[in-house]
Amino acid sequence: MSNWSVRTQLLAGVLIPMITVLVLGGLRIGSAVQNAQDIDNVRQLVRIIDKGTGLLEELEDERDLTALYVAARRTGDTSRLDTQRSQVDAALARVRAEATHVHRGTNPVLATRLAVLDAFGGKVASLRHTAAPAKMRLLPVADAYTALIAELTDALDLLTPDIAHQTLVVRANALKTFAEATEQASRQRALLGGVLTQGHFDSNSAQGLTLASRQEQALIGEFLSGAPPAQRQFYERTVTGSDVNKAEMLEKRALSGQGTSRLRLDAGEWFDTMTSKLELMRLVEKRLVGSVDDESSREQHQAERSVFIASLVVLLILLLTFGVTHVFVQSIVSPLRTLRASALDITGRHLPEVVRLLRSSSNAQLEAIKAEPTAINSTDEIGCVAHAFDDVHRNSVRLAFEQAQLRGRINAMFVNLSQRSQNLVERQLELIDHLENGEQDPDLLASLFKLDHLATRMRRNGENLLVLAGERAGRRWSAPVRLVDVLRAATSEIEQYQRVQLRGLVTADVDGQAVNDIVHLIAELLENATTFSSPGTEVLVTSQLLSGGGAKVEIQDSGIGMTTKDLEEANERLLNPPVVDVSVARRMGVFVVGRLSGRHGIRVQLRRSSTRGVTAVVMLPQNLVREHGNHMDPPGLSARYNPEGRLTGWRNYDTIEQIDESTSTKRAHRARRHGSRSASKE
């Protein structure tokens, strides 16, 4: 835990109560969701009962019409019966479709009960096939249909226990009772209609009719005693009138005429009158079904509302918990973040900027820099840490300022030493030049020339001190100088100048303001190339104009080379010169080249040569190199030496002319000496 963030540690402290809230809230929401799912299943069951009640009505009508058809000895028009059978099939399809919507997976008992409804179509078809033969009489046919209707009623009744809500159970029981009463009334229509059609009223038929009438009255009484007042009143207002009274009268007349040969009642009149009564009763039945559906809908809405309220309460508790936790955590984490951001800004931006400003400022421009405090003013532990960090920041800025002052004094010392050394070297070069002008012996002249090169190297080392101090040399060219003369001047400033071969030179001019620094830069690279390669090898210098502007100078040696790691480190130092310290003295040339190239936007990169050794690539930008113009150029002659180091002649780069040792040779040598030195003077 010691490696955890402060936010994580604080959140871990409130994790247990939050988990408790989530668990309890989840249980409450889960219970509400389960209740809503149960209510939804109840609504599906209510819809099945609704469609099942419609199937009962259609099946009752089919039974009664079938009874009339059988009583008429299966003769006459059957279109009405066929239409009714189609309506039964359609009602059965609706029941099956509604049953498929009920979730049965977690209730195998319910699945078994619904399977009865799924198989009910086959039983209806089987009964129709059984009632078709002429040998089956009226009463068995009516009883077979009645048994099938009773089976359907029982199947629908078995769905009622899965309705767990008491109000729905009461309404469903009332519907069941009234549906049974309607069934008994329909049975009376079938029995008496068949008796009147066949013209014979035996004792069995009379007993069945009487029993059905008494059961209807008993069921109606049970319904009226248990039904809600609104439903009871609706029944009393609906199931009344002339057709109801007439049906009772016709039934009494039929029972009173039992055993006689002529009943003097019309079967059609009875069937139509009883049908009117059944239609009134079915209106009440539909009203009961509607009340059950309305109650289930209300229960479902209440369950959904309960889920919403439970979810909302749990959500509010969680939001409140998260809000309080967030405020509490932020009160601790926010100051820590501010402190961290301030620390990163100081270490990553402000202090480096202060150091950069102090480095770039001259000794006379140094000013104390104020350290801005962090934006934390509290007095708690975090505030104390912030104040302590402010003290560290102020001390760091103060130390950087003192270091800059010390560095400025050291740079001033470097500049002073360099100027003193430069003055002595210039006097020495003037003396050597005077001796060269009066000397006629070629061997002695060559020795003086080498001495001149050594003095030039001393002057360049003195200029290195100026580069270390961040100062610029006082000498400047006011006019452009040919690139070939810049390369020659750089060659003249190294000891082993005779090993340098200039090839593939281009006609271009170098900006006079940068000539001295470019000569110095290339001389350092040539010095490294000759120092770290065998004395018997050549150092090849080539130049090339670039299509996009500028020029490229390549210095290739055949030395010992460098490893990949050393090349990467050297190129990094060339691109980003390090701070001046003791290690710079060991790699003075690389440091000076990096400083000079950065001053003029020159890119210098070291690469492995194709054979062996190292190639230094100097990319001069377009603003420093342009096409050759019409101006006076210094003489372009280069000395040639034999293997023993003796001067043998001169090469003119413009005409490729060979000149031997003569009076003109001496004159050209002096002119070249003057031109080489002029590239380093104002």
Secondary structure, DSSP 8 states (H G I E B T S, - for coil): -TTS-HHHHHHHHTHHHHHHHHHHHHHHHHHHHHHHHHHHHHHHHHHHHHHHHHHHHHHHHHHHHHHHHHHTTT-S--HHHHHHHHHHHHHHHHHHHHHTTS--TT-HHHHHHHHHHHTHHHHHHHHHHHH-STTS-HHHHHHHHHHHHHHHHHHHHHTGGG---HHHHHHHHHHHHHHHHHHHHHHHHHHHHHHHHHT---HHHHHHHHHHHHHHHHHHHHHHHHS-HHHHHHHHHHS-SHHHHHHHHHHHHHHHTTTSS-----HHHHHHHHHHHHHHHHHHHHHHHHHHHHHHHHHHHHHHHHHHHHHHHHHHHHHHHHHHHHHHHHHHHHHHHHHHHHHHHIIIIIHHHHHHHHHHS-GGG---------S----SHHHHHHHHHHHHHHHHHHHHHHHHHHHHHHHHHHHHHHHHHHHHHHHHHHHHHHHHHH---HHHHHHHHHHHHHHHHHHHHHHHHHHHTT---S---SS-EEHHHHHHHHHTTSTTGGGEEEES---EEE-HHHHHHHHHHHHHHHHHHHHTS-TTS-EEEEEEE-TTSSEEEEEE--SS---HHHHHHHHHHHHS----SGGGGGGHHHHHHHHHHHHHT-EEEEEE-SSSSEEEEEEE-TTTEEE--SS-----EEEEE-TTS-EEEEEETTTTEEE-SSHHHHHHHHHHHHHHHHTT--
